Structures are given as C-alpha cells and as structure tokens.
Amino acid sequence: MSSDETANAVEIVEVSVTVGVDSGPDRIVRIPLGSSVRVTLVNPNGVEEYHLHGYDVDSSSDIPVGTPAVFEFEAITAGSFEIESHISKTVLVVLEIE
C-alpha cells in the first residue's frame, strides 16, 4: 500500500455485542465521525431482531439463536444512536458518533 493509500484509508471500527453478556443501555461505544462501522450482534439465548436508530439499519428478519447478525454502515451523522432488540424492546448498546 502506498503512503497516499494509507493516508486516505478510512478507519474501520468493530463493535461486538453479546445479548445478556455485554449489552445494555449503559454500554456506550465512541466512534469517530467518518469511520466505517461493523457491528456484530449475537443472542445466545433466543431469536432476535435488531434495529439501529437514526441510521435505519436493521435485520431483515428474525435471527436464529446464537447466529451473528452483522451491520455495516458509514458513520456520517454525529450523535447518540441506540441499537435495540425489536423482540425484547431493550437497548443493547449506544453508539456515540463524534
């Protein structure tokens, strides 16, 4: 990779959430504005459906027990954005994009 490619590379931020283990409304992940974001969510105990508020990213259907769901998006809007379960209606993680 040339130095020009390195200078123009976009940071990829990886966020991994396991429901009931490291999830909850008090989990806040800070993400630099302009980053590429990859969020992996898994519920080891039940069927799940996820939604990222403000970016309108969601799983298209129920995700089977233990199956990872992966969201990828560009962090182009600053603010506080919740990822929630559509099944339990609970907040799993808050993304602070700044």
BAFI-3210 file (N, C-alpha, C; in Angstrom, 3 decimals, decimal comma, padded with zeros to 6 digits):
// residues 98
n [1|2|3|4|5|6|7|8|9|10|11|12|13|14|15|16|17|18|19|20|21|22|23|24|25|26|27|28|29|30|31|32|33|34|35|36|37|38|39|40|41|42|43|44|45|46|47|48|49|50|51|52|53|54|55|56|57|58|59|60|61|62|63|64|65|66|67|68|69|70|71|72|73|74|75|76|77|78|79|80|81|82|83|84|85|86|87|88|89|90|91|92|93|94|95|96|97|98]
n.u [000,866|000,620|001,913|000,036|-002,365|-002,498|-002,823|-005,335|-006,953|-009,872|-010,872|-011,831|-014,216|-014,812|-017,463|-018,613|-021,302|-022,793|-025,840|-027,152|-024,727|-022,638|-024,198|-026,502|-028,167|-026,294|-023,921|-021,700|-020,319|-017,777|-017,389|-015,456|-016,454|-017,100|-015,994|-015,880|-018,155|-018,577|-020,825|-021,334|-023,771|-025,058|-027,324|-027,197|-029,233|-031,796|-034,152|-033,716|-034,136|-032,855|-032,293|-030,886|-031,224|-031,735|-029,979|-031,401|-030,897|-031,381|-032,009|-033,279|-035,050|-036,111|-033,388|-031,805|-031,242|-028,096|-026,905|-024,838|-025,553|-024,730|-024,064|-023,191|-022,044|-021,557|-020,319|-021,676|-023,224|-023,304|-023,902|-025,966|-026,788|-028,977|-028,817|-031,249|-033,199|-035,791|-037,471|-037,327|-037,452|-035,396|-032,529|-029,427|-026,861|-025,230|-024,260|-021,973|-021,373|-018,893]
n.v [-001,180|002,162|005,315|007,308|005,857|004,846|007,204|007,965|005,944|004,688|004,508|001,462|000,565|-001,891|-003,398|-005,532|-007,314|-009,240|-010,370|-010,013|-010,479|-008,524|-006,346|-003,542|-000,481|001,105|000,593|002,216|003,081|004,823|006,368|007,520|010,190|009,674|007,194|003,765|001,361|-001,714|-003,756|-006,485|-008,589|-010,887|-013,226|-015,552|-016,907|-016,711|-016,103|-013,256|-009,813|-006,906|-003,319|-000,288|002,806|005,975|005,562|003,836|001,075|-002,337|-005,774|-007,931|-009,900|-012,332|-013,382|-016,423|-018,280|-017,768|-017,054|-014,864|-011,461|-009,016|-005,637|-003,110|000,138|003,593|006,035|008,797|010,712|012,681|012,042|010,422|007,084|004,393|000,851|-001,500|-004,287|-005,644|-007,533|-007,856|-005,218|-003,775|-001,674|-002,367|-001,450|001,718|003,885|006,404|008,788|010,879]
n.w [000,000|-000,859|000,461|-000,009|-000,199|002,378|003,865|003,030|003,889|005,413|008,763|010,253|012,493|014,808|016,491|018,930|020,249|022,727|023,576|026,798|027,975|027,471|026,981|027,020|028,063|029,290|028,110|026,206|023,153|021,666|018,552|015,883|013,796|010,380|010,166|009,028|010,083|011,706|013,139|015,177|016,343|018,689|020,041|022,409|023,619|022,534|019,814|017,738|016,750|015,321|015,511|014,393|015,493|013,905|011,806|010,374|010,013|010,011|011,011|008,598|009,187|011,684|013,657|014,101|017,199|018,663|016,250|014,510|013,721|011,375|011,005|008,760|008,210|007,272|009,385|009,229|010,366|013,202|016,689|019,199|019,098|019,378|019,488|019,358|020,581|018,735|019,661|022,524|023,137|024,305|024,893|023,508|023,038|022,911|020,416|020,213|018,084|017,043]
ca.u [000,000|001,415|001,639|-001,221|-003,460|-002,536|-003,353|-006,750|-007,690|-010,903|-010,805|-012,948|-014,464|-015,525|-018,186|-019,201|-022,244|-023,484|-027,018|-027,147|-023,362|-022,001|-025,177|-027,319|-028,182|-025,136|-022,738|-021,556|-019,131|-017,476|-016,968|-015,107|-017,250|-016,452|-015,493|-016,688|-018,502|-019,096|-021,365|-021,750|-024,656|-025,478|-028,086|-027,007|-030,359|-033,102|-034,310|-033,545|-034,257|-032,141|-032,500|-030,025|-031,988|-031,047|-029,358|-032,370|-030,271|-031,960|-032,007|-034,470|-035,959|-035,646|-032,076|-031,864|-030,446|-026,661|-026,432|-024,436|-026,090|-023,684|-024,463|-022,087|-022,511|-020,614|-020,711|-021,667|-024,051|-022,888|-024,973|-026,102|-027,677|-029,195|-029,166|-032,176|-033,868|-037,208|-038,237|-037,434|-037,585|-034,342|-031,352|-028,302|-025,627|-025,399|-023,122|-021,742|-020,580|-018,417]
ca.v [000,000|003,385|006,258|008,002|004,965|004,800|008,478|008,059|004,790|005,004|003,645|000,544|000,341|-003,147|-003,454|-006,852|-007,303|-010,485|-010,033|-010,587|-010,612|-007,207|-005,450|-002,745|000,946|001,771|000,335|003,289|002,920|006,053|006,088|008,752|010,570|009,327|005,817|002,622|000,659|-003,078|-004,192|-007,887|-008,841|-012,283|-013,583|-016,986|-017,498|-016,564|-015,491|-011,821|-008,894|-005,723|-002,064|000,841|004,047|007,108|005,134|002,938|-000,202|-003,386|-007,124|-008,035|-010,910|-012,903|-014,026|-017,610|-018,362|-017,942|-016,672|-013,458|-010,508|-008,025|-004,372|-002,277|001,444|004,696|006,938|010,116|011,618|012,716|011,955|009,233|006,172|003,139|-000,406|-002,167|-005,521|-005,464|-008,559|-007,510|-003,746|-003,248|-001,091|-003,292|-000,657|003,088|004,338|007,842|009,142|012,243]
ca.w [000,000|-000,926|001,546|-000,330|000,163|003,833|004,349|002,674|004,405|006,401|009,932|010,451|013,907|015,044|017,755|019,116|021,370|023,040|024,373|028,134|028,481|027,460|026,365|027,918|027,743|029,885|027,277|025,221|022,319|020,939|017,182|015,181|012,625|009,119|010,205|008,619|011,310|011,578|014,422|015,205|017,484|018,808|021,235|022,598|024,347|021,911|018,498|017,918|015,620|015,771|014,780|014,743|015,343|013,307|010,553|009,755|009,687|010,844|010,466|007,760|009,740|012,943|013,623|014,963|018,431|018,501|014,925|014,477|012,744|011,144|010,389|008,312|007,765|007,383|010,468|008,594|011,158|014,601|017,673|020,024|018,377|020,096|018,823|020,261|020,206|018,419|020,367|023,949|023,220|025,161|024,264|023,644|023,031|022,405|019,632|020,271|016,906|017,260]
c.u [000,902|001,071|000,370|-002,422|-003,606|-003,172|-004,849|-007,585|-008,680|-010,789|-012,045|-013,054|-015,313|-016,170|-018,846|-020,064|-022,863|-024,604|-026,956|-025,771|-022,704|-022,899|-025,913|-027,213|-027,006|-023,839|-022,707|-020,238|-018,945|-016,866|-016,635|-015,995|-016,449|-015,916|-016,449|-016,920|-019,056|-019,524|-021,814|-022,539|-025,039|-026,249|-027,968|-028,214|-031,711|-033,039|-034,279|-033,812|-033,725|-032,467|-031,540|-030,792|-031,121|-030,351|-030,283|-031,731|-030,911|-031,792|-033,328|-035,479|-035,409|-034,313|-032,126|-030,932|-028,976|-026,078|-026,056|-025,183|-025,031|-024,282|-023,191|-022,663|-021,385|-021,147|-020,644|-022,504|-023,619|-024,107|-024,915|-027,163|-027,761|-029,405|-030,052|-032,684|-035,319|-038,068|-038,421|-037,638|-036,548|-033,195|-030,163|-026,959|-025,975|-024,121|-023,066|-020,825|-020,209|-017,189]
c.v [001,228|004,301|007,043|007,160|004,879|006,056|008,582|006,901|005,236|004,009|002,754|000,266|-000,919|-003,090|-004,819|-006,831|-008,691|-010,140|-010,765|-010,744|-009,238|-006,182|-004,658|-001,269|001,718|001,454|001,373|003,088|004,204|005,715|007,420|008,968|010,260|007,914|004,870|001,808|-000,721|-003,520|-005,642|-008,106|-010,316|-012,455|-015,095|-017,687|-017,386|-015,996|-013,987|-011,073|-007,553|-004,510|-001,003|002,114|005,135|006,789|004,194|001,674|-001,231|-004,741|-007,303|-009,053|-011,399|-013,621|-015,213|-017,519|-018,593|-017,542|-015,188|-012,682|-009,422|-006,830|-003,669|-000,972|002,452|005,667|008,385|011,149|011,534|012,624|010,656|008,330|004,828|001,984|-001,137|-003,469|-005,197|-006,461|-008,190|-006,015|-003,127|-002,677|-002,015|-002,573|000,723|003,455|005,856|008,182|010,609|012,554]
c.w [000,000|000,237|001,285|000,055|001,673|004,398|004,097|003,210|005,481|007,543|009,993|011,941|014,048|016,426|017,833|020,372|021,518|024,012|025,710|028,744|028,594|026,777|027,435|027,587|028,334|029,132|026,167|024,483|021,523|019,585|016,498|013,951|011,363|009,069|009,495|009,878|010,964|012,970|014,282|016,490|017,498|020,114|021,400|023,208|023,665|020,511|018,697|016,609|016,115|014,902|015,312|014,451|014,718|012,005|009,779|009,190|010,590|010,199|009,731|008,277|011,071|012,729|014,583|016,171|018,083|017,166|014,911|013,388|012,612|010,424|009,954|007,787|007,914|008,420|009,960|009,344|012,617|015,514|018,439|019,403|019,103|019,130|019,806|019,681|019,890|019,186|021,837|024,182|024,144|024,336|024,561|023,717|022,471|021,669|019,697|019,114|017,002|016,435]
res [m|s|s|d|e|t|a|n|a|v|e|i|v|e|v|s|v|t|v|g|v|d|s|g|p|d|r|i|v|r|i|p|l|g|s|s|v|r|v|t|l|v|n|p|n|g|v|e|e|y|h|l|h|g|y|d|v|d|s|s|s|d|i|p|v|g|t|p|a|v|f|e|f|e|a|i|t|a|g|s|f|e|i|e|s|h|i|s|k|t|v|l|v|v|l|e|i|e]
***
